[in-house]
Amino acid sequence: MTERSPTASDTTALYVYAVCRAEGSPALDGVSGVARDAPLRTLPLGSLTAIVQTVRAAEFTDEAWQERLTDEPELERYARAHHEVVSAVAAQAPTVPLPLATLYNAEDRAEFVLGNESARFHAALERIAHHAEWGVKVYATGSPGDVGGGAAQRPSTPSTPGNRGRPAPGAGRAYLERKRNLQARHEQQREESLRVAETVDTRVCRIAKASRRLRPHGPGTAGDHRVQVLNATYLVAEHRSAELELLVKDLRESTDAGIELSGPWVPYSFVGEV
């Protein structure tokens, strides 16, 4: 839906944050959005309302945005400002968040394009009403060992003038056997971790209205070498949030696995391509 506007410094564009139902205008006090010199306001779309803000078009040209993508603090500022508006509206009514930097050249253009998507907006609002998004991550048990050898893995033999520098008979065979056993244990741990991940997903899906599997993340911050075997997000009814938290607590205890629960969040993952 994003449309880039002309580059003239005095040209404005319309930034759209989210869409909700028209009944009851959401309070927007206390949130400033991405533009500090223009207020947030609503744009009527028949039975829907868009949350919008007038911005300077020059700040959102392709060139300006590409430069911003290389400036992590500045990009984070825009992302936080966008999310703050979406969260404020979603706290008051079911809300479909739009992607960061959704822009239109003119108000009537925004009305036309967003109005044509009204059926999809209504379907998304119906799906997420009184629901929130929760994230669940499961980490593999155990950590990879050093299969390449080490003091504990090197075959030892008494050192005498006659055998110094020679491996003991069968030492190579014993080393390979230990290496195979270690690899087998790692594979067993991996399979067990995957079984736990499937169990967690199955149990949480019984509570959730919808779910999405995401690509597992690699090792995290320095010193965190955990292997992620499940990275999923779930759409859960608000009245079942306590049930979800209790379920995850029970799963941690019964599986002894590393399970992280995050949320509740605005259901970005379940509004479809809007």
MIMIMAR-21253 format. One record per residue (C-alpha): x, y, z; residue in three letters. Coordinates in steps of 0.001 Angstrom, whole numbers, padded with zeros to 6 digits, always signed. Example, Ala and Ser with C-alpha at 12.3 -4.5 7.8 and 13.67 -1.06 7.14 Angstrom:
<setors>
+012300-004500+007800Ala/+013670-001060+007140Ser/
</setors>
This chain:
<setors>
+000000+000000+000000Met/+002954+002328+000494Thr/+003290+005140-002040Glu/+006354+007370-002154Arg/+005647+011076-002477Ser/+007491+013870-004315Pro/+010816+014995-002895Thr/+010116+018718-002536Ala/+010870+019813+001026Ser/+007512+021575+001453Asp/+005466+018613+000182Thr/+003541+016570+002701Thr/+002355+012963+002726Ala/-000117+011001+004809Leu/+001370+008391+007159Tyr/-001093+005626+008129Val/-000534+003632+011329Tyr/-003549+001396+011702Ala/-007197+000781+010898Val/-009995+000084+013372Cys/-013778+000193+013386Arg/-015420+003605+013184Ala/-017535+003361+016317Glu/-015825+005264+019124Gly/-012816+007334+018148Ser/-009687+006145+019993Pro/-008000+008593+022358Ala/-004607+009603+020988Leu/-003414+011835+023816Asp/+000115+011223+025024Gly/+001477+009670+021806Val/+003248+011763+019192Ser/+003969+009334+016343Gly/+006841+009696+013909Val/+006295+013436+013301Ala/+006655+015703+016308Arg/+005181+018785+014619Asp/+001816+017341+013505Ala/-000923+015742+015611Pro/-002283+012265+015159Leu/-005821+012188+013816Arg/-008462+009883+012384Thr/-009413+009482+008735Leu/-013012+008234+008227Pro/-013356+005266+005877Leu/-017080+004556+006080Gly/-017496+001877+008753Ser/-013754+001995+009442Leu/-011309+004589+010725Thr/-007632+004997+009900Ala/-005147+006515+012341Ile/-003023+008954+010355Val/-000538+011794+010597Gln/+000685+014410+008134Thr/+004455+014142+007616Val/+007086+015862+005493Arg/+007432+013831+002321Ala/+011155+014551+002073Ala/+011733+012482+005218Glu/+010242+009398+003549Phe/+011673+009341+000069Thr/+013335+006124-001042Asp/+016736+007747-000571Glu/+015945+009023+002914Ala/+014543+005677+003958Trp/+017507+003727+002607Gln/+019829+005988+004583Glu/+017720+005465+007687Arg/+017995+001692+007321Leu/+021752+002002+007933Thr/+021243+004139+011063Asp/+020095+001648+013686Glu/+019239+004147+016479Pro/+017223+006310+014077Glu/+015425+003311+012584Leu/+014597+002079+016080Glu/+013178+005495+016965Arg/+010776+005343+014018Tyr/+009816+001738+014757Ala/+009131+002534+018425Arg/+007087+005607+017544Ala/+005028+003581+015065His/+004460+000760+017542His/+003547+003182+020330Glu/+000681+004549+018251Val/-000529+001096+017220Val/-000397-000143+020824Ser/-002303+002884+022125Ala/-005109+002297+019629Val/-005125-001492+020102Ala/-005526-001031+023867Ala/-008898+000604+023169Gln/-010332-001458+020291Ala/-009493-004268+017853Pro/-006876-002802+015524Thr/-005179-003812+012284Val/-001619-002438+012353Pro/-000125-001332+009046Leu/+003557-001792+008173Pro/+006139+000787+009157Leu/+006214+003769+006748Ala/+002870+003192+005023Thr/+002442+006442+003088Leu/+000052+008044+000612Tyr/+000571+011111-001528Asn/-002798+012616-000630Ala/-005699+012094+001743Glu/-008179+011249-001004Asp/-005758+008650-002370Arg/-005528+007021+001062Ala/-009325+007013+001342Glu/-009643+005332-002037Phe/-007004+002620-001525Val/-007864+001806+002093Leu/-011589+001896+001327Gly/-011113-000727-001380Asn/-009549-003005+001238Glu/-012430-002644+003697Ser/-013576-006270+003365Ala/-010105-007540+004271Arg/-009878-005105+007187Phe/-013244-006237+008543His/-012224-009907+008242Ala/-008968-009246+010105Ala/-010732-007262+012826Leu/-013245-010058+013302Glu/-010416-012600+013622Arg/-008327-010703+016180Ile/-011075-009104+018291Ala/-010428-009800+021990His/-007288-011779+021148His/-003587-011107+021634Ala/-000397-012494+020154Glu/+001985-014567+022284Trp/+005427-015883+021377Gly/+006796-019255+022478Val/+010418-020327+022037Lys/+011831-023749+022931Val/+015557-024452+023259Tyr/+017352-027771+022854Ala/+018493-029530+025999Thr/+022220-030124+026431Gly/+025000-028331+024577Ser/+027363-029519+021857Pro/+030526-031070+023204Gly/+033977-031154+021766Asp/+034105-034239+019574Val/+037513-033324+018274Gly/+039300-034458+021368Gly/+040547-032930+024555Gly/+042455-034014+027572Ala/+039625-036264+028686Ala/+039239-037817+025235Gln/+042851-038465+024329Arg/+043868-042096+024842Pro/+046406-042313+027601Ser/+049017-044920+028188Thr/+051848-045217+030707Pro/+054927-043328+029512Ser/+058034-045483+029422Thr/+061193-045222+027346Pro/+059921-048116+025258Gly/+056488-046840+024413Asn/+056849-043062+024683Arg/+055156-041507+021627Gly/+053360-044737+020641Arg/+049606-045215+021044Pro/+048530-048165+023133Ala/+047165-051128+021180Pro/+043546-050416+020220Gly/+043748-046752+021298Ala/+042560-045470+017903Gly/+039620-047877+017899Arg/+038642-046775+021419Ala/+038826-043102+020429Tyr/+036584-043636+017413Leu/+034138-045569+019560Glu/+033963-042731+022094Arg/+033473-040245+019271Lys/+030625-042314+017793Arg/+028995-042592+021212Asn/+029235-038847+021731Leu/+027695-038148+018333Gln/+024925-040636+019075Ala/+024169-038863+022355Arg/+024023-035508+020581His/+021644-036920+017978Glu/+019489-038428+020717Gln/+019365-035059+022523Gln/+018412-033330+019285Arg/+015594-035787+018567Glu/+014327-035465+022118Glu/+014395-031657+021851Ser/+012398-031805+018618Leu/+009842-034102+020276Arg/+009525-031622+023145Val/+009055-028776+020656Ala/+006248-030659+018904Glu/+004616-031427+022263Thr/+004756-027769+023284Val/+003324-026624+019951Asp/+000520-029196+020062Thr/-000471-028278+023624Arg/-000409-024522+022997Val/-002383-024918+019762Cys/-005222-026423+021802Arg/-005571-023066+023537Ile/-004807-020799+020582Ala/-007190-019727+017833Lys/-004357-019666+015274Ala/-000595-020194+015155Ser/+002417-019508+012964Arg/+005795-021222+012886Arg/+008694-018817+012426Leu/+012281-019506+011447Arg/+014280-020482+014559Pro/+016883-017938+015577His/+020580-018709+015759Gly/+022606-018418+018994Pro/+021785-015205+020796Gly/+023911-012838+022808Thr/+027481-013572+023781Ala/+027628-016552+026064Gly/+024194-017836+025020Asp/+024836-020899+022874His/+021375-022402+023186Arg/+019923-023985+020062Val/+016362-022912+019294Gln/+014114-025746+018127Val/+010782-023893+018152Leu/+009993-020267+017400Asn/+006248-019829+017108Ala/+003570-017240+017667Thr/-000028-017840+018740Tyr/-003293-015926+018637Leu/-004913-016454+022038Val/-008211-015159+023411Ala/-007733-012634+026196Glu/-009715-014720+028679His/-007334-017671+028145Arg/-004070-015797+028789Ser/-003775-017060+032370Ala/-004423-020594+031119Glu/-001597-020214+028600Leu/+000865-018968+031216Glu/-000007-021882+033511Leu/+000374-024367+030641Leu/+003850-023085+029777Val/+004847-023277+033441Lys/+003670-026906+033593Asp/+005474-027748+030337Leu/+008728-026339+031709Arg/+008431-028549+034756Glu/+007328-031702+032943Ser/+009850-031506+030090Thr/+012744-029772+031884Asp/+013221-027809+028647Ala/+014106-024167+028141Gly/+010765-022583+027190Ile/+010261-018823+026872Glu/+006861-017130+026737Leu/+006494-013502+025600Ser/+003461-011278+025224Gly/+000729-010283+025086Pro/+001355-008285+021912Trp/-000710-006558+019263Val/-001485-009432+016836Pro/+000717-008246+013960Tyr/+001230-011830+012742Ser/-002481-012572+012290Phe/-003888-009649+010326Val/-002847-010938+006919Gly/-001290-008978+004076Glu/-002952-005599+004584Val/
</setors>
